[in-house]
Amino acid sequence: MLMLAAVLDLAFAAFHLGFWRLFGWPARLKGSGNLNAAITQTLNVMLTFTFVSYGATLLWLWYRGLIWPPLLFFGAAFWAIRLAAQFALFDRRHWQSKLISTVFAVSASAHALAGL
C-alpha cells in the first residue's frame, strides 16, 4: 500500500504539470485577471512540488522498510478533503468528475491503509 500511495502522489504531480497544456494556461486564465492567473499557476507549481516531495518521501520510507503512520494519515486526510471538495465544488455529472473522484477515494484509502 505504501508503494501505491507514493506512486499515486507522484502521478498527481505529473498530472498537475500537464495543467498548462490541458487547460490552455495562461491564456485561458487571463479572463480571471492577472493576479488570479498568477495565483492559480503559483498554487499549481507549489502543489506539484508538494506531491513530488511527499511521494518521494513515501518511496524512501518504502525502500527503507519504514512506516510513519502520522505522515500517511496526513496524506489520507488530504485526499479525503480533496474528495469532499470535488463533491462540493465540481459538477459530478460528467464521467471525468466521477473518474477523478474515484481516484481521490483510492488515494485516501491507500494512504490510510498504508498507515495501519
Rosetta blueprint (number, residue, H / E / L):
1 M L
2 L H
3 M H
4 L H
5 A H
6 A H
7 V H
8 L H
9 D H
10 L H
11 A H
12 F H
13 A H
14 A H
15 F H
16 H H
17 L H
18 G L
19 F H
20 W H
21 R H
22 L H
23 F L
24 G L
25 W L
26 P L
27 A H
28 R H
29 L H
30 K H
31 G H
32 S H
33 G L
34 N H
35 L H
36 N H
37 A H
38 A H
39 I H
40 T H
41 Q H
42 T H
43 L H
44 N H
45 V H
46 M H
47 L H
48 T H
49 F H
50 T H
51 F H
52 V H
53 S H
54 Y H
55 G H
56 A H
57 T H
58 L H
59 L H
60 W H
61 L H
62 W H
63 Y H
64 R H
65 G L
66 L L
67 I L
68 W L
69 P H
70 P H
71 L H
72 L H
73 F H
74 F H
75 G H
76 A H
77 A H
78 F H
79 W H
80 A H
81 I H
82 R H
83 L H
84 A H
85 A H
86 Q H
87 F H
88 A H
89 L H
90 F L
91 D L
92 R L
93 R L
94 H L
95 W H
96 Q H
97 S H
98 K H
99 L H
100 I H
101 S H
102 T H
103 V H
104 F H
105 A H
106 V H
107 S H
108 A H
109 S H
110 A H
111 H H
112 A H
113 L H
114 A H
115 G L
116 L L
